[in-house]
Amino acid sequence: MFPAPRNTDPTQDLATTQAQATAQAPAPAPAPAPAPKRPDPARRSERSRQAVLGATRELVSEVGYAKLSIEAIAARAGVGKQTIYRWWRSKGAVVFDAFLALSEEAGGVRLPDTGDIEADLRTVLRATVAEFADPAFEAPIRALNLEIAADPELATQYRERLAAPVDEAKRERLRSAQRAGQIRADADLDLTLELLYAPLYQRWLLRLGPLTDEYADTLVAHVLRAVRPGP
């Protein structure tokens, strides 16, 4: 027998060699799965903080301030007790921030400005009377006042973070009334606010009498009589 003729086409030899190499090469390893994204610590921290504030508002309405505890807040919020103490140094500080958050969520303090200062002040003082008459609001705020009286640091936070912005919004409404000629230009606006709110606050704090819309309207009438421009 004669041997088979040898293939002299070099391109065919190269193709055969590449095919054999490909068949013998191991299959490529699958690409590694992407690593799972790590949770954002800042976002997780804010969720925990909001959970604590929400749990505090719920519990203080359910059990009252006296029976409220850091342990109960932590359990309701699903966080560790040390998480709470990392952000707040006392139960009163947690309660204060819980109610401050409500004001921030509402978009801050906005007083009505219809152009009639007497009508607007009646609206605002009646709303204050209604808050003090609401058990869900009155009980924790009364207890918080006791904490503020006994804790100078908490009192400073209250003045700077809550009272000051609220009072400035009230003063701005009185300034608008001054520009409209409804209040004397030389009226002491800080004293005017004290005359409006101090009697109401004292009646509420010491339980000296009922808080009614009629009482609020009478306060407004008496104070405006003292600060309106003369004839």
C-alpha positions in Angstrom: 0.0 0.0 0.0 1.1 3.5 -0.7 1.1 6.0 2.2 -1.5 8.7 2.1 -0.3 11.9 0.5 0.8 14.6 3.1 -1.3 17.7 3.3 0.9 20.6 2.1 -1.7 23.4 3.0 -0.2 25.3 6.0 -3.4 27.1 6.8 -5.2 23.8 7.2 -2.5 22.6 9.6 -2.8 25.7 11.7 -6.6 25.4 11.9 -6.2 21.7 13.0 -3.7 22.7 15.7 -5.9 25.5 17.1 -8.9 23.2 17.2 -7.0 20.5 19.1 -5.7 23.1 21.6 -9.1 24.5 22.1 -10.6 21.0 22.7 -7.8 20.2 25.3 -7.9 23.6 27.1 -9.9 23.7 30.4 -13.2 25.6 30.4 -12.9 29.2 31.6 -13.9 29.7 35.3 -17.2 31.5 35.8 -17.1 35.2 36.6 -17.2 35.9 40.4 -20.6 37.1 41.7 -20.6 40.8 42.6 -20.1 41.4 46.3 -23.2 42.4 48.2 -23.5 46.1 48.9 -22.8 46.9 52.5 -25.6 48.9 54.2 -24.9 52.6 54.6 -24.1 53.2 58.3 -25.5 56.8 58.2 -28.8 55.6 56.7 -29.0 52.7 59.2 -28.2 55.1 62.0 -30.9 57.6 61.0 -33.5 54.7 60.7 -32.6 53.7 64.3 -32.9 57.3 65.5 -36.3 57.8 63.9 -37.5 54.4 65.4 -36.4 55.6 68.9 -38.3 58.9 68.5 -41.4 57.2 67.2 -41.3 54.6 70.0 -40.9 57.4 72.6 -44.0 59.3 71.4 -46.0 56.1 71.4 -45.0 55.0 74.8 -45.3 58.3 76.5 -48.9 58.5 75.3 -49.6 54.9 76.3 -48.0 54.7 79.8 -47.2 58.3 80.8 -43.9 59.9 81.4 -43.4 58.5 85.0 -43.5 54.9 83.8 -41.6 55.5 80.6 -38.1 53.9 80.6 -35.1 53.7 78.3 -35.4 49.9 78.3 -39.0 50.1 77.1 -38.1 52.6 74.4 -35.2 50.4 73.2 -37.5 47.3 73.1 -40.2 49.1 71.1 -37.7 50.7 68.7 -35.8 47.4 68.2 -32.4 48.9 69.2 -30.0 48.3 72.0 -30.2 50.4 75.2 -26.6 51.6 74.6 -27.7 53.0 71.2 -30.0 55.3 73.0 -27.5 56.4 75.5 -25.0 57.1 72.7 -27.3 59.8 71.4 -29.2 61.0 74.5 -28.0 61.4 78.0 -31.4 61.1 79.8 -35.0 60.1 79.3 -36.0 63.8 79.3 -33.6 64.5 76.4 -35.2 61.7 74.4 -38.7 63.0 75.0 -37.7 66.5 74.1 -36.2 65.4 70.8 -39.3 63.2 70.1 -41.5 66.2 70.3 -39.1 68.6 68.6 -39.1 66.2 65.6 -42.8 66.7 65.3 -42.3 70.4 64.9 -39.5 69.9 62.3 -41.7 67.4 60.3 -44.5 70.0 60.2 -42.1 72.4 58.5 -41.4 74.6 61.5 -43.5 77.4 62.9 -45.9 79.3 60.7 -48.3 81.9 62.2 -51.3 83.0 60.3 -51.1 86.5 58.7 -54.5 87.5 57.4 -53.8 91.2 57.8 -55.9 91.3 61.0 -53.6 90.9 64.0 -56.4 90.4 66.5 -58.0 87.6 64.5 -54.6 85.9 64.0 -53.6 86.1 67.7 -57.0 84.6 68.7 -56.4 81.7 66.3 -52.9 81.1 67.7 -53.9 81.3 71.4 -56.9 79.1 70.8 -54.7 76.5 69.2 -52.4 76.7 72.3 -55.3 76.2 74.6 -56.4 73.2 72.6 -52.9 71.6 72.8 -52.9 72.1 76.6 -56.3 70.4 76.8 -55.2 67.4 74.8 -54.1 64.6 77.2 -51.8 63.1 74.6 -49.9 66.4 74.5 -50.5 67.8 78.0 -49.1 64.9 80.1 -45.7 64.6 78.5 -45.2 68.3 78.1 -46.0 68.8 81.8 -43.4 66.1 82.7 -40.9 67.6 80.3 -41.3 71.0 82.1 -40.3 69.4 85.4 -37.2 67.9 83.7 -36.4 71.3 82.2 -36.7 73.0 85.6 -34.3 70.5 87.2 -31.8 70.2 84.3 -30.0 73.3 83.2 -28.5 71.7 80.1 -31.9 70.5 78.9 -33.3 74.0 79.6 -30.7 75.5 77.4 -31.5 73.0 74.6 -35.2 73.9 75.0 -34.6 77.6 74.7 -32.2 77.4 71.8 -33.8 74.6 69.7 -37.6 75.1 70.3 -38.5 78.2 72.2 -36.3 80.6 70.3 -37.5 79.7 66.7 -41.1 79.8 67.9 -40.7 83.2 69.7 -39.0 84.6 66.6 -41.9 83.6 64.4 -44.3 85.3 66.9 -42.2 88.4 66.9 -42.2 88.6 63.1 -46.0 88.4 63.1 -46.1 91.4 65.5 -43.6 93.3 63.4 -45.9 92.8 60.4 -48.7 94.3 62.5 -46.4 97.2 63.4 -45.7 97.8 59.7 -49.5 97.8 59.1 -50.1 100.3 61.9 -52.0 97.9 64.1 -49.4 97.9 66.9 -47.4 100.9 68.1 -44.0 101.3 66.5 -42.4 101.6 70.0 -44.1 98.6 71.5 -41.8 96.1 73.2 -42.5 92.9 71.3 -40.8 90.6 73.8 -42.9 92.0 76.6 -46.0 91.8 74.4 -45.4 88.1 74.0 -45.0 87.6 77.7 -48.2 89.4 78.4 -50.0 87.1 75.9 -48.6 83.8 77.0 -47.5 84.0 80.6 -51.0 84.2 82.1 -52.1 81.3 79.9 -49.0 79.2 80.8 -49.4 80.0 84.5 -53.0 78.9 84.5 -52.1 75.7 82.8 -49.0 74.9 84.9 -50.6 75.6 88.3 -54.1 74.4 87.3 -55.5 77.8 88.4 -58.6 77.7 86.1 -60.0 76.3 82.9 -58.4 77.0 79.6 -61.1 78.0 77.1 -61.4 79.9 73.8 -63.1 82.7 75.7 -60.1 83.0 78.0 -57.7 83.1 75.0 -59.8 85.8 73.3 -59.9 87.9 76.5 -56.1 87.8 76.8 -55.7 89.0 73.2 -58.2 91.8 73.7 -56.5 93.1 76.9 -52.9 92.9 75.4 -53.9 94.6 72.2 -55.6 97.4 74.1 -52.2 98.1 75.7 -50.2 98.2 72.4 -52.5 99.6 69.8 -51.8 103.0 68.5 -53.5 105.8 70.3 -56.4 107.8 68.7 
